[in-house]
Amino acid sequence: MSFSALLLRLHLLVLLAFLLFYAIKAALLFSSRQETLRNLRARTRIVDSLLGLLILGSGIWLVAQYPGAAPRWLWVELGLAVVLLPLAIAAMRRQYKLGVACTLLGLLYLYGVAQAGSLTLRRPTRPVASTAALGRPETTPTPDAAPPIDTLADDEPGLSEAEADALKSATVSAALASPPAEPENDGEDILADGKALFNNNCAACHGADGRLGLNGAHDLSKSNLNTTGRVYMVTQGLGKMPSFKDKLTTAQIQHIVAYSLTLK
């Protein structure tokens, strides 16, 4: 598992812990159990502050470490955290019930955004039966000699019709023009370099095994895109996937693609 994926899980964990503590205190406040609430607040005051700092710190670190440009939901989630956390603490300290209720709802939405990776609280990928098969299922492999066509691009919620058409036309043109130049390095060196680059730039969304499916990332173990199509996707980006043409060299992109083809 990549460092970015671990950081996201830590962010979700501390956010959930803060939310649970806050929900318990809200229940005590609404049930007029003032003495129990005062005792609990006294015992968890440091914990609340620590969790709040961890939420903000891990959120800022996520934005800084995110491969490519950080998505809008992450910026919004971090902004909401900056506003809601001090308001929630202040409302609970003053035992202001309306403020506690509003901030509790806000924190629930905040956690939903972080968990789903979407402002609408809907995951961009379709539901699957097993976590071992996360990401988008694709079936028929496309040989490198043929234009790389994405058979499920038209009904994929993460891609618009225009984006799907752009991928098809661009990769067909690339395949007809000339295949990507093969790196001159040794094959084992290429895969080792590609694995390191993949873990640093791609694993946050695709997962170390290519199956994570975070933020609508495709399941690389079942992808039918060939070498040409994958080079185009990594270079130009598409949908929620950022472009890496300004971050990686042509050779580095080819190494990542070569490694991604081994994730079967």
CYANA upper distance limits for C-alpha pairs under 8 A (distance plus 0.5 A):
  1 MET  CA      5 ALA  CA      6.95
  1 MET  CA      6 LEU  CA      7.42
  1 MET  CA    203 ALA  CA      7.83
  1 MET  CA    207 GLY  CA      7.02
  1 MET  CA    208 ALA  CA      5.92
  2 SER  CA      6 LEU  CA      6.91
  2 SER  CA    199 ASN  CA      6.35
  2 SER  CA    200 ASN  CA      7.59
  2 SER  CA    203 ALA  CA      6.30
  2 SER  CA    204 ALA  CA      6.61
  2 SER  CA    207 GLY  CA      7.74
  2 SER  CA    208 ALA  CA      7.11
  3 PHE  CA      7 LEU  CA      6.59
  3 PHE  CA    204 ALA  CA      8.14
  4 SER  CA      8 LEU  CA      6.71
  4 SER  CA     62 LEU  CA      7.40
  4 SER  CA     65 GLN  CA      7.20
  4 SER  CA     66 TYR  CA      7.49
  4 SER  CA    203 ALA  CA      8.36
  4 SER  CA    204 ALA  CA      5.75
  5 ALA  CA      9 ARG  CA      6.85
  5 ALA  CA    203 ALA  CA      7.93
  5 ALA  CA    204 ALA  CA      5.41
  5 ALA  CA    205 CYS  CA      8.11
  5 ALA  CA    207 GLY  CA      8.16
  6 LEU  CA     10 LEU  CA      6.73
  7 LEU  CA     11 HIS  CA      6.67
  7 LEU  CA     58 SER  CA      7.20
  7 LEU  CA     62 LEU  CA      7.27
  8 LEU  CA     12 LEU  CA      6.76
  8 LEU  CA     58 SER  CA      8.18
  8 LEU  CA     62 LEU  CA      7.37
  9 ARG  CA     13 LEU  CA      6.56
 10 LEU  CA     14 VAL  CA      6.73
 10 LEU  CA     58 SER  CA      7.88
 11 HIS  CA     15 LEU  CA      6.63
 11 HIS  CA     54 LEU  CA      8.00
 11 HIS  CA     55 ILE  CA      6.38
 11 HIS  CA     58 SER  CA      6.03
 11 HIS  CA     59 GLY  CA      7.06
 12 LEU  CA     16 LEU  CA      6.54
 12 LEU  CA    111 TYR  CA      7.73
 12 LEU  CA    114 ALA  CA      7.26
 12 LEU  CA    115 GLN  CA      7.38
 13 LEU  CA     17 ALA  CA      6.70
 14 VAL  CA     18 PHE  CA      6.68
 14 VAL  CA     51 LEU  CA      6.49
 14 VAL  CA     54 LEU  CA      7.28
 14 VAL  CA     55 ILE  CA      6.64
 15 LEU  CA     19 LEU  CA      6.65
 15 LEU  CA     51 LEU  CA      7.95
 15 LEU  CA     55 ILE  CA      6.49
 15 LEU  CA    111 TYR  CA      7.16
 16 LEU  CA     20 LEU  CA      6.63
 16 LEU  CA    111 TYR  CA      7.44
 17 ALA  CA     21 PHE  CA      6.78
 17 ALA  CA     51 LEU  CA      8.12
 18 PHE  CA     22 TYR  CA      6.59
 18 PHE  CA     48 ASP  CA      7.24
 18 PHE  CA     51 LEU  CA      6.64
 18 PHE  CA     52 GLY  CA      7.82
 19 LEU  CA     23 ALA  CA      6.52
 19 LEU  CA    104 LEU  CA      8.17
 19 LEU  CA    107 LEU  CA      7.09
 19 LEU  CA    108 LEU  CA      7.80
 20 LEU  CA     24 ILE  CA      6.76
 21 PHE  CA     25 LYS  CA      6.90
 22 TYR  CA     26 ALA  CA      6.58
 22 TYR  CA    104 LEU  CA      7.87
 23 ALA  CA     27 ALA  CA      6.67
 23 ALA  CA    104 LEU  CA      7.47
 24 ILE  CA     28 LEU  CA      6.91
 25 LYS  CA     29 LEU  CA      6.68
 25 LYS  CA     37 LEU  CA      6.71
 25 LYS  CA     40 LEU  CA      8.18
 25 LYS  CA     41 ARG  CA      8.32
 25 LYS  CA     92 MET  CA      8.43
 26 ALA  CA     30 PHE  CA      6.62
 26 ALA  CA     92 MET  CA      8.24
 26 ALA  CA    100 VAL  CA      7.19
 26 ALA  CA    101 ALA  CA      8.06
 27 ALA  CA     31 SER  CA      6.59
 28 LEU  CA     32 SER  CA      6.71
 28 LEU  CA     33 ARG  CA      5.72
 28 LEU  CA     34 GLN  CA      7.52
 28 LEU  CA     36 THR  CA      7.76
 28 LEU  CA     37 LEU  CA      6.36
 29 LEU  CA     33 ARG  CA      6.58
 29 LEU  CA     34 GLN  CA      6.90
 29 LEU  CA     37 LEU  CA      7.21
 29 LEU  CA     95 GLN  CA      7.56
 29 LEU  CA     97 LYS  CA      7.86
 30 PHE  CA     97 LYS  CA      7.62
 33 ARG  CA     37 LEU  CA      6.72
 34 GLN  CA     38 ARG  CA      6.61
 35 GLU  CA     39 ASN  CA      6.84
 36 THR  CA     40 LEU  CA      6.67
 37 LEU  CA     41 ARG  CA      6.56
 38 ARG  CA     42 ALA  CA      6.63
 39 ASN  CA     43 ARG  CA      6.87
 40 LEU  CA     44 THR  CA      6.65
 41 ARG  CA     45 ARG  CA      6.15
 44 THR  CA     48 ASP  CA      6.54
 45 ARG  CA     49 SER  CA      6.98
 46 ILE  CA     50 LEU  CA      6.61
 47 VAL  CA     51 LEU  CA      6.53
 48 ASP  CA     52 GLY  CA      6.62
 49 SER  CA     53 LEU  CA      6.75
 50 LEU  CA     54 LEU  CA      6.68
 51 LEU  CA     55 ILE  CA      6.62
 52 GLY  CA     56 LEU  CA      6.88
 52 GLY  CA     85 LEU  CA      7.15
 53 LEU  CA     57 GLY  CA      6.36
 54 LEU  CA     58 SER  CA      6.29
 55 ILE  CA     59 GLY  CA      6.51
 55 ILE  CA     81 ALA  CA      8.19
 56 LEU  CA     60 ILE  CA      6.64
 56 LEU  CA     78 LEU  CA      7.58
 56 LEU  CA     81 ALA  CA      7.43
 56 LEU  CA     82 VAL  CA      7.53
 57 GLY  CA     61 TRP  CA      6.66
 58 SER  CA     62 LEU  CA      6.51
 59 GLY  CA     63 VAL  CA      6.93
 59 GLY  CA     74 LEU  CA      8.49
 59 GLY  CA     78 LEU  CA      6.50
 60 ILE  CA     64 ALA  CA      6.81
 60 ILE  CA     78 LEU  CA      7.80
 61 TRP  CA     65 GLN  CA      6.48
 62 LEU  CA     66 TYR  CA      6.18
 63 VAL  CA     70 ALA  CA      6.25
 63 VAL  CA     74 LEU  CA      7.67
 63 VAL  CA     75 TRP  CA      8.01
 66 TYR  CA     70 ALA  CA      6.23
 66 TYR  CA    204 ALA  CA      8.22
 67 PRO  CA    200 ASN  CA      8.28
 67 PRO  CA    201 ASN  CA      5.71
 67 PRO  CA    202 CYS  CA      7.45
 67 PRO  CA    204 ALA  CA      8.02
 67 PRO  CA    242 PRO  CA      8.28
 68 GLY  CA    201 ASN  CA      8.42
 68 GLY  CA    242 PRO  CA      5.94
 68 GLY  CA    243 SER  CA      7.50
 68 GLY  CA    244 PHE  CA      7.48
 69 ALA  CA    242 PRO  CA      7.04
 70 ALA  CA     74 LEU  CA      7.13
 70 ALA  CA     75 TRP  CA      7.78
 71 PRO  CA     75 TRP  CA      7.34
 71 PRO  CA    240 LYS  CA      8.16
 72 ARG  CA     76 VAL  CA      6.67
 73 TRP  CA     77 GLU  CA      6.42
 73 TRP  CA    113 VAL  CA      7.51
 73 TRP  CA    114 ALA  CA      8.41
 73 TRP  CA    117 GLY  CA      6.97
 73 TRP  CA    118 SER  CA      6.15
 73 TRP  CA    119 LEU  CA      6.08
 74 LEU  CA     78 LEU  CA      6.64
 74 LEU  CA    114 ALA  CA      7.83
 74 LEU  CA    117 GLY  CA      7.94
 75 TRP  CA     79 GLY  CA      6.64
 76 VAL  CA     80 LEU  CA      6.58
 77 GLU  CA     81 ALA  CA      6.70
 77 GLU  CA    110 LEU  CA      6.55
 77 GLU  CA    113 VAL  CA      7.19
 77 GLU  CA    114 ALA  CA      7.26
 78 LEU  CA     82 VAL  CA      6.85
 79 GLY  CA     83 VAL  CA      7.00
 80 LEU  CA     84 LEU  CA      6.28
 80 LEU  CA    110 LEU  CA      7.50
 81 ALA  CA     85 LEU  CA      6.19
 81 ALA  CA    107 LEU  CA      8.48
 81 ALA  CA    110 LEU  CA      7.76
 82 VAL  CA     86 PRO  CA      7.83
 83 VAL  CA     87 LEU  CA      7.11
 84 LEU  CA     88 ALA  CA      6.37
 84 LEU  CA    103 THR  CA      6.82
 84 LEU  CA    106 GLY  CA      7.54
 84 LEU  CA    107 LEU  CA      7.59
 85 LEU  CA     89 ILE  CA      6.83
 86 PRO  CA     90 ALA  CA      6.57
 87 LEU  CA     91 ALA  CA      6.50
 87 LEU  CA     99 GLY  CA      8.46
 87 LEU  CA    103 THR  CA      7.53
 88 ALA  CA     92 MET  CA      6.67
 88 ALA  CA     99 GLY  CA      7.91
 88 ALA  CA    100 VAL  CA      6.77
 88 ALA  CA    103 THR  CA      5.93
 88 ALA  CA    104 LEU  CA      7.92
 89 ILE  CA     93 ARG  CA      6.62
 90 ALA  CA     94 ARG  CA      6.79
 91 ALA  CA     95 GLN  CA      6.34
 91 ALA  CA     96 TYR  CA      5.71
 91 ALA  CA     97 LYS  CA      8.00
 91 ALA  CA     99 GLY  CA      5.91
 91 ALA  CA    100 VAL  CA      5.99
 92 MET  CA     96 TYR  CA      6.90
 92 MET  CA     97 LYS  CA      8.40
 92 MET  CA     99 GLY  CA      8.45
 92 MET  CA    100 VAL  CA      6.58
 95 GLN  CA    100 VAL  CA      7.99
 96 TYR  CA    100 VAL  CA      6.62
 97 LYS  CA    101 ALA  CA      6.59
 98 LEU  CA    102 CYS  CA      6.70
 99 GLY  CA    103 THR  CA      6.56
100 VAL  CA    104 LEU  CA      6.44
101 ALA  CA    105 LEU  CA      6.84
102 CYS  CA    106 GLY  CA      6.73
103 THR  CA    107 LEU  CA      6.54
104 LEU  CA    108 LEU  CA      6.72
105 LEU  CA    109 TYR  CA      6.81
106 GLY  CA    110 LEU  CA      6.57
107 LEU  CA    111 TYR  CA      6.67
108 LEU  CA    112 GLY  CA      6.72
109 TYR  CA    113 VAL  CA      6.68
110 LEU  CA    114 ALA  CA      6.89
111 TYR  CA    115 GLN  CA      6.51
112 GLY  CA    116 ALA  CA      6.45
112 GLY  CA    121 LEU  CA      6.27
113 VAL  CA    117 GLY  CA      5.97
113 VAL  CA    118 SER  CA      5.82
113 VAL  CA    119 LEU  CA      5.95
113 VAL  CA    120 THR  CA      7.86
113 VAL  CA    121 LEU  CA      5.97
114 ALA  CA    118 SER  CA      7.86
116 ALA  CA    121 LEU  CA      5.96
116 ALA  CA    122 ARG  CA      6.45
116 ALA  CA    123 ARG  CA      5.58
117 GLY  CA    121 LEU  CA      7.77
117 GLY  CA    122 ARG  CA      8.34
117 GLY  CA    123 ARG  CA      7.11
117 GLY  CA    214 LEU  CA      8.15
117 GLY  CA    215 ASN  CA      6.47
118 SER  CA    122 ARG  CA      6.51
118 SER  CA    123 ARG  CA      6.94
118 SER  CA    124 PRO  CA      8.08
118 SER  CA    215 ASN  CA      8.40
123 ARG  CA    215 ASN  CA      7.78
123 ARG  CA    216 GLY  CA      7.89
124 PRO  CA    157 PRO  CA      6.58
124 PRO  CA    158 GLY  CA      6.14
124 PRO  CA    215 ASN  CA      6.79
124 PRO  CA    216 GLY  CA      5.42
125 THR  CA    135 GLY  CA      7.15
125 THR  CA    136 ARG  CA      7.38
125 THR  CA    156 GLU  CA      8.18
125 THR  CA    157 PRO  CA      7.22
125 THR  CA    158 GLY  CA      7.53
125 THR  CA    213 GLY  CA      7.73
125 THR  CA    215 ASN  CA      8.18
125 THR  CA    216 GLY  CA      5.59
125 THR  CA    217 ALA  CA      8.38
126 ARG  CA    136 ARG  CA      8.10
126 ARG  CA    157 PRO  CA      8.28
128 VAL  CA    133 ALA  CA      7.48
128 VAL  CA    134 LEU  CA      7.05
129 ALA  CA    133 ALA  CA      8.16
130 SER  CA    134 LEU  CA      7.49
132 ALA  CA    211 ARG  CA      7.63
133 ALA  CA    137 PRO  CA      8.24
133 ALA  CA    211 ARG  CA      6.82
133 ALA  CA    219 ASP  CA      8.17
134 LEU  CA    211 ARG  CA      5.75
134 LEU  CA    212 LEU  CA      5.94
134 LEU  CA    213 GLY  CA      5.84
134 LEU  CA    219 ASP  CA      7.07
135 GLY  CA    206 HIS  CA      8.38
135 GLY  CA    211 ARG  CA      6.05
135 GLY  CA    212 LEU  CA      6.54
135 GLY  CA    213 GLY  CA      4.33
135 GLY  CA    214 LEU  CA      7.98
135 GLY  CA    216 GLY  CA      7.51
135 GLY  CA    217 ALA  CA      6.60
135 GLY  CA    218 HIS  CA      5.37
135 GLY  CA    219 ASP  CA      4.66
135 GLY  CA    220 LEU  CA      8.41
136 ARG  CA    213 GLY  CA      7.66
136 ARG  CA    216 GLY  CA      8.49
136 ARG  CA    217 ALA  CA      7.97
136 ARG  CA    218 HIS  CA      5.32
136 ARG  CA    219 ASP  CA      5.42
136 ARG  CA    222 LYS  CA      8.14
136 ARG  CA    223 SER  CA      8.30
137 PRO  CA    218 HIS  CA      8.21
137 PRO  CA    219 ASP  CA      6.75
137 PRO  CA    222 LYS  CA      6.19
137 PRO  CA    223 SER  CA      7.55
138 GLU  CA    151 THR  CA      7.79
138 GLU  CA    152 LEU  CA      7.51
138 GLU  CA    219 ASP  CA      8.38
138 GLU  CA    222 LYS  CA      5.53
138 GLU  CA    223 SER  CA      5.70
138 GLU  CA    224 ASN  CA      6.57
139 THR  CA    222 LYS  CA      6.78
139 THR  CA    223 SER  CA      7.65
139 THR  CA    224 ASN  CA      7.01
140 THR  CA    224 ASN  CA      6.57
141 PRO  CA    223 SER  CA      7.91
141 PRO  CA    224 ASN  CA      4.99
141 PRO  CA    225 LEU  CA      7.77
141 PRO  CA    226 ASN  CA      8.29
142 THR  CA    146 ALA  CA      7.19
142 THR  CA    147 PRO  CA      8.26
142 THR  CA    148 PRO  CA      6.65
142 THR  CA    149 ILE  CA      7.84
142 THR  CA    224 ASN  CA      5.95
142 THR  CA    225 LEU  CA      6.74
142 THR  CA    226 ASN  CA      6.32
143 PRO  CA    148 PRO  CA      8.37
143 PRO  CA    226 ASN  CA      6.91
144 ASP  CA    148 PRO  CA      8.01
144 ASP  CA    226 ASN  CA      5.97
144 ASP  CA    227 THR  CA      6.86
144 ASP  CA    228 THR  CA      7.81
145 ALA  CA    175 ALA  CA      8.35
146 ALA  CA    175 ALA  CA      7.83
147 PRO  CA    171 THR  CA      7.15
147 PRO  CA    172 VAL  CA      5.35
147 PRO  CA    175 ALA  CA      6.10
147 PRO  CA    176 LEU  CA      7.98
147 PRO  CA    228 THR  CA      8.45
147 PRO  CA    229 GLY  CA      8.42
148 PRO  CA    168 LYS  CA      7.84
148 PRO  CA    171 THR  CA      6.79
148 PRO  CA    172 VAL  CA      7.08
148 PRO  CA    175 ALA  CA      8.21
148 PRO  CA    224 ASN  CA      8.09
148 PRO  CA    225 LEU  CA      5.81
148 PRO  CA    226 ASN  CA      6.01
148 PRO  CA    228 THR  CA      7.34
148 PRO  CA    229 GLY  CA      5.84
149 ILE  CA    168 LYS  CA      6.48
149 ILE  CA    171 THR  CA      8.43
149 ILE  CA    172 VAL  CA      8.40
149 ILE  CA    224 ASN  CA      8.00
149 ILE  CA    225 LEU  CA      7.00
149 ILE  CA    229 GLY  CA      8.33
150 ASP  CA    168 LYS  CA      7.85
150 ASP  CA    224 ASN  CA      6.99
150 ASP  CA    225 LEU  CA      6.77
151 THR  CA    224 ASN  CA      8.18
152 LEU  CA    156 GLU  CA      6.65
153 ALA  CA    159 LEU  CA      7.24
153 ALA  CA    164 ALA  CA      6.11
154 ASP  CA    159 LEU  CA      7.98
154 ASP  CA    160 SER  CA      8.10
154 ASP  CA    161 GLU  CA      6.67
154 ASP  CA    164 ALA  CA      6.70
155 ASP  CA    159 LEU  CA      8.45
156 GLU  CA    160 SER  CA      8.40
158 GLY  CA    216 GLY  CA      6.38
158 GLY  CA    239 GLY  CA      6.87
158 GLY  CA    240 LYS  CA      7.71
159 LEU  CA    163 GLU  CA      6.36
159 LEU  CA    164 ALA  CA      6.71
159 LEU  CA    238 LEU  CA      8.34
159 LEU  CA    239 GLY  CA      6.05
160 SER  CA    164 ALA  CA      6.75
160 SER  CA    239 GLY  CA      8.17
161 GLU  CA    165 ASP  CA      6.70
162 ALA  CA    166 ALA  CA      6.58
163 GLU  CA    167 LEU  CA      6.71
163 GLU  CA    238 LEU  CA      7.38
163 GLU  CA    239 GLY  CA      7.39
164 ALA  CA    168 LYS  CA      6.81
165 ASP  CA    169 SER  CA      6.59
166 ALA  CA    170 ALA  CA      6.37
167 LEU  CA    171 THR  CA      6.44
167 LEU  CA    229 GLY  CA      8.49
167 LEU  CA    233 MET  CA      8.37
167 LEU  CA    238 LEU  CA      8.28
168 LYS  CA    172 VAL  CA      6.48
169 SER  CA    173 SER  CA      6.66
170 ALA  CA    174 ALA  CA      6.71
170 ALA  CA    232 TYR  CA      8.35
171 THR  CA    175 ALA  CA      6.54
171 THR  CA    228 THR  CA      7.08
171 THR  CA    229 GLY  CA      5.91
171 THR  CA    232 TYR  CA      7.09
172 VAL  CA    176 LEU  CA      6.73
173 SER  CA    177 ALA  CA      6.57
174 ALA  CA    178 SER  CA      6.78
174 ALA  CA    179 PRO  CA      7.60
174 ALA  CA    228 THR  CA      7.45
175 ALA  CA    179 PRO  CA      6.29
175 ALA  CA    228 THR  CA      6.75
179 PRO  CA    228 THR  CA      7.03
180 PRO  CA    227 THR  CA      8.41
180 PRO  CA    228 THR  CA      7.09
180 PRO  CA    231 VAL  CA      8.38
180 PRO  CA    254 GLN  CA      8.42
182 GLU  CA    254 GLN  CA      8.35
183 PRO  CA    190 ILE  CA      8.43
183 PRO  CA    251 ALA  CA      7.05
183 PRO  CA    254 GLN  CA      8.04
185 ASN  CA    189 ASP  CA      7.06
185 ASN  CA    190 ILE  CA      6.82
186 ASP  CA    190 ILE  CA      6.77
187 GLY  CA    191 LEU  CA      6.87
188 GLU  CA    192 ALA  CA      6.64
189 ASP  CA    193 ASP  CA      6.52
190 ILE  CA    194 GLY  CA      6.39
190 ILE  CA    255 HIS  CA      6.01
190 ILE  CA    258 ALA  CA      7.99
190 ILE  CA    259 TYR  CA      8.32
191 LEU  CA    195 LYS  CA      6.45
191 LEU  CA    255 HIS  CA      6.93
191 LEU  CA    256 ILE  CA      8.25
191 LEU  CA    258 ALA  CA      7.06
191 LEU  CA    259 TYR  CA      5.70
192 ALA  CA    196 ALA  CA      6.93
192 ALA  CA    259 TYR  CA      8.43
193 ASP  CA    197 LEU  CA      6.72
193 ASP  CA    252 GLN  CA      8.37
193 ASP  CA    255 HIS  CA      7.03
193 ASP  CA    256 ILE  CA      8.20
194 GLY  CA    198 PHE  CA      6.38
194 GLY  CA    252 GLN  CA      7.51
194 GLY  CA    254 GLN  CA      8.39
194 GLY  CA    255 HIS  CA      4.84
194 GLY  CA    256 ILE  CA      4.66
194 GLY  CA    257 VAL  CA      7.81
194 GLY  CA    258 ALA  CA      7.34
194 GLY  CA    259 TYR  CA      5.75
194 GLY  CA    260 SER  CA      8.49
195 LYS  CA    199 ASN  CA      6.63
195 LYS  CA    256 ILE  CA      7.15
195 LYS  CA    259 TYR  CA      6.39
196 ALA  CA    200 ASN  CA      6.82
197 LEU  CA    201 ASN  CA      6.51
197 LEU  CA    202 CYS  CA      8.25
197 LEU  CA    252 GLN  CA      7.95
197 LEU  CA    256 ILE  CA      6.79
198 PHE  CA    202 CYS  CA      5.46
198 PHE  CA    203 ALA  CA      6.63
198 PHE  CA    256 ILE  CA      6.16
198 PHE  CA    259 TYR  CA      8.25
198 PHE  CA    260 SER  CA      8.34
199 ASN  CA    203 ALA  CA      5.31
199 ASN  CA    204 ALA  CA      8.09
199 ASN  CA    208 ALA  CA      6.87
200 ASN  CA    204 ALA  CA      8.40
202 CYS  CA    206 HIS  CA      6.45
202 CYS  CA    207 GLY  CA      7.86
203 ALA  CA    207 GLY  CA      4.66
203 ALA  CA    208 ALA  CA      5.56
203 ALA  CA    209 ASP  CA      8.47
203 ALA  CA    210 GLY  CA      7.67
204 ALA  CA    214 LEU  CA      8.12
205 CYS  CA    212 LEU  CA      6.93
205 CYS  CA    213 GLY  CA      6.65
205 CYS  CA    214 LEU  CA      5.06
205 CYS  CA    215 ASN  CA      6.83
205 CYS  CA    216 GLY  CA      8.48
205 CYS  CA    217 ALA  CA      6.41
206 HIS  CA    210 GLY  CA      5.21
206 HIS  CA    211 ARG  CA      6.32
206 HIS  CA    212 LEU  CA      5.42
206 HIS  CA    213 GLY  CA      5.93
206 HIS  CA    214 LEU  CA      6.87
206 HIS  CA    217 ALA  CA      6.11
206 HIS  CA    218 HIS  CA      7.41
206 HIS  CA    219 ASP  CA      7.52
206 HIS  CA    220 LEU  CA      7.98
207 GLY  CA    211 ARG  CA      6.30
207 GLY  CA    212 LEU  CA      5.03
207 GLY  CA    213 GLY  CA      7.80
207 GLY  CA    214 LEU  CA      8.46
208 ALA  CA    212 LEU  CA      8.31
209 ASP  CA    221 SER  CA      8.15
209 ASP  CA    263 LEU  CA      6.81
210 GLY  CA    218 HIS  CA      8.37
210 GLY  CA    219 ASP  CA      6.21
210 GLY  CA    220 LEU  CA      5.37
210 GLY  CA    221 SER  CA      6.52
210 GLY  CA    260 SER  CA      8.11
210 GLY  CA    263 LEU  CA      6.90
211 ARG  CA    218 HIS  CA      7.93
211 ARG  CA    219 ASP  CA      5.17
211 ARG  CA    220 LEU  CA      6.83
211 ARG  CA    221 SER  CA      7.10
212 LEU  CA    217 ALA  CA      8.01
212 LEU  CA    219 ASP  CA      7.63
213 GLY  CA    217 ALA  CA      4.99
213 GLY  CA    218 HIS  CA      6.29
213 GLY  CA    219 ASP  CA      6.66
215 ASN  CA    240 LYS  CA      7.63
216 GLY  CA    240 LYS  CA      7.77
217 ALA  CA    241 MET  CA      7.98
218 HIS  CA    223 SER  CA      7.62
219 ASP  CA    223 SER  CA      6.62
220 LEU  CA    260 SER  CA      7.36
220 LEU  CA    261 LEU  CA      8.26
220 LEU  CA    263 LEU  CA      6.96
220 LEU  CA    264 LYS  CA      7.93
221 SER  CA    261 LEU  CA      8.47
221 SER  CA    263 LEU  CA      5.54
221 SER  CA    264 LYS  CA      4.74
222 LYS  CA    264 LYS  CA      7.31
225 LEU  CA    229 GLY  CA      5.94
225 LEU  CA    230 ARG  CA      6.63
226 ASN  CA    230 ARG  CA      6.69
227 THR  CA    231 VAL  CA      6.62
227 THR  CA    257 VAL  CA      7.14
227 THR  CA    258 ALA  CA      8.03
227 THR  CA    261 LEU  CA      8.35
228 THR  CA    232 TYR  CA      6.77
229 GLY  CA    233 MET  CA      6.71
230 ARG  CA    234 VAL  CA      6.64
230 ARG  CA    257 VAL  CA      6.68
231 VAL  CA    235 THR  CA      6.46
231 VAL  CA    253 ILE  CA      7.10
231 VAL  CA    254 GLN  CA      7.00
231 VAL  CA    257 VAL  CA      6.82
232 TYR  CA    236 GLN  CA      6.31
232 TYR  CA    237 GLY  CA      8.03
233 MET  CA    237 GLY  CA      5.47
233 MET  CA    238 LEU  CA      6.92
233 MET  CA    243 SER  CA      8.19
234 VAL  CA    242 PRO  CA      8.31
234 VAL  CA    243 SER  CA      6.63
234 VAL  CA    244 PHE  CA      6.44
234 VAL  CA    245 LYS  CA      8.05
234 VAL  CA    253 ILE  CA      7.27
235 THR  CA    243 SER  CA      5.96
235 THR  CA    244 PHE  CA      5.67
235 THR  CA    245 LYS  CA      5.21
235 THR  CA    253 ILE  CA      7.60
236 GLN  CA    242 PRO  CA      7.99
236 GLN  CA    243 SER  CA      5.12
236 GLN  CA    244 PHE  CA      7.28
236 GLN  CA    245 LYS  CA      7.01
237 GLY  CA    241 MET  CA      5.61
237 GLY  CA    242 PRO  CA      5.17
237 GLY  CA    243 SER  CA      4.45
237 GLY  CA    244 PHE  CA      7.55
238 LEU  CA    242 PRO  CA      7.18
238 LEU  CA    243 SER  CA      7.94
244 PHE  CA    248 LEU  CA      6.24
245 LYS  CA    249 THR  CA      7.40
245 LYS  CA    250 THR  CA      8.16
248 LEU  CA    252 GLN  CA      6.35
248 LEU  CA    253 ILE  CA      6.81
249 THR  CA    253 ILE  CA      6.76
250 THR  CA    254 GLN  CA      6.80
251 ALA  CA    255 HIS  CA      6.71
252 GLN  CA    256 ILE  CA      6.77
253 ILE  CA    257 VAL  CA      6.72
254 GLN  CA    258 ALA  CA      6.56
255 HIS  CA    259 TYR  CA      6.74
256 ILE  CA    260 SER  CA      6.57
257 VAL  CA    261 LEU  CA      6.83
258 ALA  CA    262 THR  CA      7.64
259 TYR  CA    263 LEU  CA      7.72
